[in-house]
Amino acid sequence: MPVVHEFSLWLKNLFLAVYVIWSRLKWGVLPVERQVEDAAEESFVHSDLETSTVDGEDDEKEAKKPYEEVKEKIDELPIIDASNRPWYKFFDEYEFRQTKEQRSSHKWYHWFNENDTPAEKKLILKLDILLTLYSMMAYWVKYLDQTNLNNAYVSGMKESLNMRGNELVHTQAVFTVGTIVFQLPFMWALYKVPLSYFLPSLDLCWSLFTLGAYKSTSVAHLQAMRFFIGVFEAPGYLAYQYLFGSWYKVDEMVRRSMFYYIGQYLGVLTSGLLQASIYKTLNGVNGLEGWRWMFIIDAIISFAVGIIGFYVLPGTPAHCYSIFLSDDEILLARKRLQKNNTAIEVEGGRRFFDKALWKKVFTSWHVYILSIWNIFCWNNNNGTSGAYLLWLKSLHRYSISKVNQLGAATPAVGVLWLILTGCYADLFHSRWQAIIWSQILNVTGNTILAVWHVPEGAKWFVFMLQYTGWAMAPVLYSWMNDICREDPQYRAIVLVIMNIMAQTSVAWISVLVWKTVEAPRYLKGFSFTAASAFSLMLWTFVVLYFYKRQERTNFAKKGLIVRSGEI
């Protein structure tokens, strides 16, 4: 009988959970914004879903603890004696953020922070599934639909569409122009529009244009499809970075952004494997070439991921649309941000064309220093050029399927570089070091490729370093989120501006240094990439200087510096 009783109780809780989730859907179909008042924080009433357990009373007591525990464990800040501050503290990013005791208690191999309460760990785990895991899927299909062009080019599209000269790089540039143009209105949309609706809708739109690419009969037709794919993909990258900054704390962000970036690498990796498989099995089926089938299958995958997004993306803590987070968890998320000094959206907020807002944008150091930093970031990788695939094809020893299979090797190794860089930054509390180490490898690889006349084994080795360039991107964007954390609308604008500046540089620089007719030895391309990576390393110390100056100023306002001094 006890077994029957436990089963009936489990069944009851299951039905209750399903009912609660269903009740949060409009017409039983679409999630709606959750109305959770901050005033409820005082009483901290537990939700019906979470109190329906065997140990109901114990759970209810536990539910009342999170805010108090968060306050006790995170409110502590160090006291700085500026007069006796050693010079090497300049390189300590967390000097003004955590006490020595908090940092010494942190174990690099722990996913959660030792100061996290059980309620926080449960919330973080949910966010990791709803936001981080889904963002990885979304970035996977984004890059699947973006890099399939290179795979199609070496799989028969060049011959089918009679592509000549630099038409491949021109088609890539058209895509980039589309992403730049549509980012401008996103300065407003990022802060004002429900991202849990907006992002999946964009996914569905670019899926349709990916499908349209399979009907291409000319280069102009293909370029038109690629332009609109770029238009609808434009806000995706920025939006997910913005969401990470809206939910996670400073020492949680990079690892989550890292998993998001794994989706990018998987997109490049699976694009080659998919094309190889499709070419073998579907080439000629229903009169369609293999590269056309790839666009069809990629579109179907992207469409499915877009539908899922309507139900799993949580929105932001201030405007949450999640059907899986309880009211208590939404309140707890807001409280965590408060302790991290991360501002959340205010109802109504400032007008987009508010004079004070734009004065702040153009008179602060953020938009200038961070934009230059991001320009180096976007130009420090040779992956999008297709250099590796074109080199493989130039060897004239591999079939089309084999070229696509081997093309998956560099992003596969790149996942390792990405994990090492992202985990290093968060777990060892040093973002600048993670950037420097990744770029040392990147400069080395591109310098050897620029020399070119080296043994073939050396080329294989340095092409495996190809994605060390992008390995630091999650660190850079997470750091930017942290730098601008005190104003979400301002953060959204700076994020978009620095991205537009970087992508604009890629649009015209790629045409100059990655000319298709120079493949596979892109002397200008590899040299410029190495120079960008080296410049990125140097500029990281400029960012570190301004960041430490800002943190010290904020810290001094709290009266926690014993004697004023200069960084």
N, C-alpha and C positions, 0 to 999 in steps of 0.2 A: 504493500500500500504506500509506503513512503516514496517509492519510485513513481507511482502513479500521481501522487500529490505533487512531486517536484516537476514532473512532465506537464501537468495541468497548469502549474504556476509559470513554467517557462513559456507555454503556449499562450497564456494570458498576457504575459509581458511582451511577447512577440506581436500579438494582435494590437496591443496598446501602442507599441513603437510604430507599427505600420500606420495606425490611425493618426498618431501625432504628426508623422511625416506627411501623410495625405492631407491633413487639415491645413498644412502650410502651403498648399498648392491652390492657386486660383482656378476655379472650375475643375479642380483635380488634375490640372495639367501643368500650369506655370508657377514657379516660385514667386512669392510676393515679398516686399520689404517687411522685415520683422520690426514691429513697434516695441522696442525695449527701452524703457525710461531709465536714466541713470539714477533716479530717485530710489529705484528698487534696490540699489546697492546697500542701503542702510539696513533693510530687513533681510535681504538676500534670501528670498523665498525660493525653495527648490522646485524644479519643474516636475510636471506629472510623469514624464518619461523616466526620470532618474530616481524618483522616490518609490517606484513600483518594483522593489526588489525584496528579497527574502529578509534582509536586515534593514528594513525601512527606516527605523529610528536612527541607527548608526549612520546611514547614508545622509540623512537629513542634517545630523550634527556635523558631519564632514563637510557638507555643502556650505555651512555658514563660516567655515574657516578660511577659505582661499584669500580673501582680501586682507585679512589681518596678517596671515602668514606672508603674503607678498610684501606687505608694508614692512614687517619685521626684517625680512631677509634681503630686500633690495634697496631699502631706503638709505642704508649706510653708505657714506661717501668718505673718501680719504681726506685728511687734513694735510695741506702742503706747506712746508716751510721753504719759501722761495729763496731765502738767503743762503740756505745750505743745499740747494738743489744741484746735483752733479750734472755735468754737461751731457752725459749719455742718456739722461731722461728725455731728451728731445726725441729719441727714437722709440720711446714707450708710448704707444697709441692709447693705452688704457690708464694712463697716469691719473687722469681726472675723472675716470669712469668707475673704477673699482678699487677697493682697498687691497692691500697686500695679502690679507687673510683670505679674501674672496678669491683672489687669483691663485694662491697656493693650494686652496682646497679643490680647484678645478682640475679634473683628470682629462688628459687629452683624448683618451679612448672612450669617454662617455658621450653618448648622443645628447642626453639631457644635462642641464646644468645642475650641480649639486644643490643649488639654492631653490630649484623649482619644487613647488608643492605637488602632491598627487593630482590635485585638480588642474594645475598648469600642465603637467605631463600629459594628462588625458586630452586637454585642449590642443596642445602642440601636436600630439599624435593625429588627432582629427584633421588639423590644418595640413599636416604633412601628406595625408591621403587626399584631402579635398583640393588643396591648392597646389602643393609641390608636385605630387604625382600627376595630377591632371595637366599642370603647366608643362611638365616634361612631355606628355603625350601631344599637347598642342604644338610645342616647339618641334617635336619630331615630324608631324605632318606638315608644318610650315616649311621646314627645310627639305622634306621629301619633295614638296611641290616646287621648291626653289632650285635645288641642285639637280633635279631630274633632267634639266636642260643639258648639262655637261654629259650625263650618261647617254641621253638621246643623241647627242652630237656624234659620239664615237660609236653609236649603234645603228647608223644608217640614215639619220635625219639630215646630216650634211649633204649626202648624195641625193636624198629624196627632194629636198627643197633647193638644191643647187646653191648651197651657201658658199660664198667665196670670200677671200681676203679676211678682213677683220669683222665679218658679220656676226660671229659668235660673241665677241666682246661688246659689239654695239647692241646686241640683243640683251646681254647682261646689264649694260648701262641703262637701257630703256626700263628695265625692271627697277633699277635703283632710283631712277627719276620718279617713277610711280610711287615708291615708298616715301620719297622726300616730300612730294607735293601733298600727299594726304596727311602727313604728320602735322602740318600747320593748323588745321581745324582741331586736331586732337589735343592741342594745348588746352582748349576749352573742354573738350569731351572727357578727357582723362579725369577731371575733377568733378564734372557735372552729370555725366551720364552713367547709369547703372552698368558697371562692367560685366556683371553676370549675364546680362542680356546682350550687350554690345559685342563682346569678344566672340561668343559662339555664332552670332549673326554674321560677323565678318568672315569667320571660318567657312560658313555655308556659301557665302558669296565667292570667295576665291576658289572654292571647290568647283563651282560652275564654270569659272574661266579656265581652270586646269583641265576640265573636261573639254572645253571648247578648243584647247590647244591641239587635241588629237585630230581635229578637222583641218589643221593648217595645210594650205596648198601653196603658200609663198612665205618668204621671210617677213614681209610686211604683216601678213595675217598673224604669224607667230609672235611678232613683236607687239602687236596690239593686245593679244591675249596676255603676254608677259607684263605689259604695262598695268593692266587691271588686276592681275594677280599681285603685283607690287603695291597697288593702291590699297587693296583690302588686307594685305599682310602688314602694311605699314605700322599700325598702332600696336600690334600684338606684342612685340618684344618689350616696348616701353611699358605697356600696361601691366605685364606680369612682374616686371621689376618694381613698378609702383606698388603693386599688391604685396610683394614681399616686404617692402618698407612699411606697409600699413598694418601688418600683422606680427612681424617678428622683431625680436630685440637685436641689439648690435652684434652679439656673439652667436646669433642663430642664423643670421641672414645669408652669409656667404655659402654655407653648406646647402641651404635650400636653393639658392640661385645656381649653385653647382649642379644640382640634380636637374634643374630646368635646362641648363646648358647641355647636359648629357643627351637630352632630346635632340639638340642640334646635331651632335655627333652621330647619334643613331640615325638621323635623317640622311646624312651623307653616306653612312655605312650601308643602311638598308636600301638606299636608292640604287647603289651598284649591284647589290645582291638580287634585288627585285628585277632590275633590268636584265641581269644575266639569266634568271629563271624564266622571265617572260619571253625573252628572245628565243630560248630553247623550246618552250612549250606553245607559245601563241603566235610566233612570227608566221604570218601568212594566213592565220585563221580568219575566216570571213573576209578575206581580201585585205586585211589590215597588217601593216608592218609592226614589228615588235615594239618600236619606240612609240607608236601610236597607242598600243595597248597599255603601255606604261602610264601615259597620261590618264587613261580611263580608270585604271585600277587605283592610281594615286588619288584621283578625285573621289572615288567611292570611300576610300579609307578616311579622307579628310572630312567628308560629309558626316560619317558616323561619329567621329570625334567631336565635331561641332554640336551635334544633337546632345551628346553626353554633357557637354559644357553647361547647358542651360540648368542642369540639375546639381552639378557638383561645385561650380564656382561660388564662393561665399560672398562676393562683394567686398565691402570694407567693414571694419567694426562699427563705424558710424551709420552705414547704410548696408546692413547685412541682409542677404537674400537666401542664406543657407537653410535648407530644410533639415539639416543634420546637426546643427549646433543648438543647444538649449539656450534659454534666456540667460541663465547663469554664466554660461561659457562666453556669451557675447559681452556681458558686463566684465567678466574677468579679463577678456582680451583688451578691453578699453583701459582697465586698470593697469595692466602690464605695460601698455604704451605710455601711460602717464608716468610710471616709474622710470621708463626709458627716456623721458623727455621728448616723446614723439607725439606731435599734435595730431588730432583727428579732425575730419571735416566738420565744419560748423554749418548748421542748417541755414541755407540761403547763402552764407559766406559773402565775400566781397564780389563786386561785379568784376567781370573779366577785364574790362577796360578801365579799372580803377587806377587813377594816376599814381597813388601811393604804392600800389603793387608793382607797377612797371618801373617806377623810380627805384624801388628796392632791387628789382631784377638787374637793371643796367648800371647801378652804382655799387653793387657788391662785387666781391672778387669771384664768386661762385661761377657765374656764367662764362667768364673769360678763362679762368684757370682750368676749370673742368672741361670746357669745350676743346681747348688745345690738347689736354690729356686724352680726351676721347678720340680726337683726330688721329693721334699716334696709335691708339688702340685699334681703330678700324682699318688702319693701313699696315698693321704689323703681321699680316698673315697672307700666305700665298695659296691657301686652300681653295678659295672661290674661283681662282683663275683657271682651274682645271689642269694646272701644270703637270701634276703627277700622272693623271690619266693620259694626257697627250704624250708624255715621255714614254709611258708603257706602250702606247700605240706605235710610237716612232721606232721601237725596237724590232717591229715586224716579226715577232716570234710567238705572239699570243692571239688566240681567236677573240672575237668580239665578246663572247661570254666570259672568257678568261680575264680579259682586260677589266670588265666590270666587277668580277669577283675579287681580283687583286686590288681594285680601287677601294674596297672596303677595309683594307689593312690599315691605312693611315688614320681614319677616324676611330677605328677600334683601339689602336694604341693611344690615340688622343683622349679617349675616355680615362685611361690611366693617368695621363698628365693632368687632366681636369680634376679628378678626385684628389690627387696629391696636392695640387695647388689650393683647391677650395678648403680641404680639411686642414691644411697647414695654417691658413689664414685665421680660421675660426678657433681651432683647438689650441694653437700656440699664441693667439692674440697678437698677430703681427701681419697685417695686410700688406704693408710695404715690402716685407721680406718675401712673401709669397709671389708678389709681382716681379721682384728682382730676379729670383731664382728661375722663374719660368722664362723670362726674357733673355737670360744668359744662354739658355739652351736654344732659344729662338734665333738669336743673333748668330750663334755658332752654325746652326743649320743653314740659314740663308746665305751666310758668307761663303760656305763651301759650295753651295749651289751656284752662287755668282761666279766663283772660280771655274766651275763646271768640269774642267779637264782633270778629273780625279777617277780612281778606280770605280767600276760599276757598283761594287759592294759599298763604297762610301756613299754613293747616291742613294742606294736603298736605305742606308742608315739615316741619312739626314732627311729623307722624305718621311721617315717615321717620326721625326721631330716636327713635322709640318704643323701640327695642331697645338704645339706649345704656345704659339702666338695667342690663340683664343683662350687658352687655359686660365688666363688671369682676368678675363672679362667679367665673370661673376664677382670677383673681388672688387674690381673697379666700380661696377654699378651698385653693389651693396654699400661700398664706402660712400659713394655719392648720395645714396638714400640716407645714410647716417648723417652726413654733413648737413643736409637740408631737412632734417627730421622735424624741426620746430614749426614748420609751416607747410601743410600738405599742398595747398594751391600753388605756392611758390615752388615747391619741390617738383610738382608736375610740369610747370613751365620750364624750369631749368633743365629737367630731364629731356624734354622735347627739343629745346634749343641745342643742347650739346649733341643730341643725336642727329639733328638735321645738319649741323655743321660738319659732323664726322662723315655722314653718308654723302653729303654734297661733295666733299673732298674725294671720296671713293669714286663717285660718278665720273669725274673728269680725269682723275689721276690714273684710274684703271685703263682708260682708253690710251693714255700716253705710255704707260710702262708695261702693260700686259697685252700688247698687240698680238693677235692670233698668228700672224705671219712669222713671228719670231719664235714660235714654239718649236721644240720644247725648251730651248735655252733662252730663258727670259733674263738676259743680263741686267737690263734696267729694272725689271720687276723684282728680282731677288735682291739686288743692291739696295733699291729703295725700301724694301721690306726690312732688311737688316738695319738700315739707318733709322727707320721708324721705331723699331724695337729698342734700339739703343737710346733714342730720344725719349721714349716712354720711360725707361729706367731713370734717366736724369730728371724728367719732369715729375716723377712720383715723389721725389724729395721736395720739390716745390709745393706740391699738394700737401705733403706731410707738414711742412712749415706753416702754411695757412690754416690747416686743420688744427694743429696744436695751439696756434694763436687764438683761434676762435673758441676752442674748448677752455683755454685758460681764462679768457674774458668772461665766458659764461660761469665758470667756476668761481671767479673772483666776486661776481655779483651775489653769490650765495654766502659770501663771507668765509670761505673755507681755505683761503690762502693767508698764511700768517703774516708774511711780509711781501710786499709787491716786488716783483723782479721781472726781468725780460727773458723771453725764450730765445 
